[in-house]
Amino acid sequence: MRCTTLGLARRLHWPLAGAIHRRDRARVQGQTMDISLSGRTAIITGGSKGLGRAIAAEFVASGADVMICARGREALEKTVAAIGAQAAGQTGLGNNTRGHIKGVVADVGKAKDIQAVFDETMAAFGKVDIVVNNAGVLRIGAFEALTDDILQ
């Protein structure tokens, strides 16, 4: 797993690639690296399933307040309930206080929904420090032919 994560990070020229390697090496040696996101607020798009859900769970466990958005209300509500239940009354990774999670139904392909996610986040947490854009759509065609109307 370490090689896969580190390799991907290096291919993406991710500046924290070395930190991933050091964290994994420390874990192998029986130590842990305490990365606190306490006091930070994150928006995670596509946060109800898969990678987005996993990122949200880790951010909350590390102390961040997280707003997830997704198009499907049922999956969104289940994810918020599950991660919230894990966080309730427990300490996070290391000695971090666990963060909070909320969700909003939104289609990031629509400008008004993007604004609604931001507005809900500001109302709930008062700021935005981190944005993880995990949602996406596929549009086929020459890049220069794609307009805002096509992408939305």
C-alpha positions as CSV (number, residue, x, y, z in Angstrom):
1,M,0.0,0.0,0.0
2,R,2.8,2.4,0.9
3,C,4.4,2.0,-2.5
4,T,1.1,2.6,-4.3
5,T,0.3,5.7,-2.3
6,L,3.8,7.1,-2.5
7,G,4.0,6.3,-6.2
8,L,0.7,8.0,-7.0
9,A,1.7,11.1,-4.9
10,R,5.0,11.4,-6.7
11,R,3.4,11.0,-10.1
12,L,1.0,13.8,-9.1
13,H,4.0,15.9,-7.9
14,W,2.3,16.0,-4.5
15,P,4.6,17.9,-2.0
16,L,3.6,15.7,0.9
17,A,4.8,12.5,-0.8
18,G,7.8,12.4,1.5
19,A,5.5,12.8,4.6
20,I,3.4,9.8,3.4
21,H,6.5,7.7,3.2
22,R,7.7,8.9,6.7
23,R,4.3,8.2,8.2
24,D,4.2,4.7,6.8
25,R,7.8,4.0,7.9
26,A,6.9,5.2,11.4
27,R,3.8,3.0,11.5
28,V,6.0,0.0,10.6
29,Q,8.3,0.9,13.5
30,G,5.4,1.0,15.9
31,Q,5.1,4.8,16.0
32,T,2.3,7.0,14.7
33,M,2.4,10.4,13.2
34,D,-0.2,12.7,14.7
35,I,-1.6,15.0,12.1
36,S,-4.3,17.3,13.6
37,L,-6.9,19.0,11.5
38,S,-8.6,20.4,14.7
39,G,-10.0,23.9,14.0
40,R,-10.1,23.3,10.2
41,T,-13.2,23.1,8.1
42,A,-13.4,21.1,4.9
43,I,-15.8,20.7,2.0
44,I,-15.7,17.3,0.3
45,T,-17.6,16.8,-2.9
46,G,-18.8,13.3,-3.8
47,G,-18.5,12.6,-0.1
48,S,-21.3,10.0,0.4
49,K,-19.5,6.9,-1.1
50,G,-16.1,5.5,-1.9
51,L,-13.0,7.7,-1.7
52,G,-15.0,10.8,-0.7
53,R,-16.5,9.0,2.3
54,A,-13.1,7.6,3.4
55,I,-11.6,11.1,3.2
56,A,-14.5,12.5,5.2
57,A,-14.1,9.8,7.9
58,E,-10.4,10.4,8.2
59,F,-10.8,14.2,8.3
60,V,-13.4,14.0,11.1
61,A,-11.2,11.5,13.0
62,S,-8.3,14.0,12.7
63,G,-10.5,16.8,14.2
64,A,-11.8,18.6,11.1
65,D,-15.4,19.9,10.8
66,V,-16.5,18.5,7.4
67,M,-19.4,19.3,5.0
68,I,-19.9,16.6,2.5
69,C,-22.1,17.0,-0.6
70,A,-23.5,14.4,-3.0
71,R,-26.5,14.1,-5.3
72,G,-28.2,11.2,-3.6
73,R,-30.0,12.2,-0.3
74,E,-30.3,8.6,1.1
75,A,-26.6,7.8,0.7
76,L,-25.6,11.2,2.0
77,E,-27.8,10.9,5.1
78,K,-26.4,7.4,5.9
79,T,-22.8,8.6,5.5
80,V,-23.4,11.6,7.8
81,A,-25.1,9.3,10.4
82,A,-22.4,6.6,10.2
83,I,-19.4,9.0,10.5
84,G,-21.2,11.1,13.1
85,A,-21.8,8.0,15.2
86,Q,-18.2,7.0,15.0
87,A,-17.1,10.5,16.1
88,A,-19.6,10.8,19.0
89,G,-18.0,10.6,22.4
90,Q,-14.7,9.4,21.1
91,T,-11.3,10.9,20.7
92,G,-9.8,11.1,17.3
93,L,-6.6,9.8,15.9
94,G,-3.8,10.4,18.4
95,N,-5.1,12.9,21.0
96,N,-7.2,14.9,18.5
97,T,-10.7,15.9,19.4
98,R,-13.0,14.5,16.7
99,G,-14.6,16.9,14.3
100,H,-18.2,17.2,13.2
101,I,-19.8,16.2,9.9
102,K,-22.8,17.6,8.1
103,G,-24.2,17.0,4.6
104,V,-26.0,18.8,1.9
105,V,-27.6,17.5,-1.3
106,A,-25.9,19.2,-4.3
107,D,-24.9,18.6,-7.9
108,V,-21.6,20.2,-8.4
109,G,-22.4,20.6,-12.0
110,K,-24.8,23.4,-11.1
111,A,-23.5,26.7,-10.0
112,K,-26.4,27.4,-7.6
113,D,-25.7,24.1,-5.9
114,I,-22.0,24.9,-5.4
115,Q,-23.1,28.2,-3.9
116,A,-25.5,26.4,-1.6
117,V,-22.7,24.1,-0.4
118,F,-20.5,27.1,0.4
119,D,-23.4,28.9,2.2
120,E,-24.3,25.8,4.3
121,T,-20.7,25.4,5.3
122,M,-20.3,29.0,6.3
123,A,-23.6,28.8,8.3
124,A,-22.6,25.6,10.0
125,F,-18.9,26.1,10.6
126,G,-18.1,29.8,9.8
127,K,-15.2,29.2,7.4
128,V,-13.7,27.0,4.8
129,D,-10.0,25.9,5.0
130,I,-9.9,22.8,2.8
131,V,-11.8,21.8,-0.4
132,V,-11.5,18.2,-1.7
133,N,-13.2,18.1,-5.2
134,N,-13.9,14.4,-5.4
135,A,-17.0,14.6,-7.6
136,G,-16.8,14.8,-11.3
137,V,-18.5,14.1,-14.6
138,L,-17.3,12.9,-17.9
139,R,-17.8,15.0,-21.0
140,I,-16.4,13.7,-24.3
141,G,-15.1,16.1,-26.9
142,A,-12.3,18.3,-27.9
143,F,-11.3,20.5,-25.0
144,E,-11.4,23.7,-27.0
145,A,-15.0,22.9,-28.0
146,L,-16.3,22.5,-24.4
147,T,-18.2,25.5,-23.1
148,D,-19.6,26.4,-19.7
149,D,-23.0,25.4,-21.0
150,I,-21.8,22.0,-22.1
151,L,-20.0,21.4,-18.8
152,Q,-23.0,22.4,-16.7
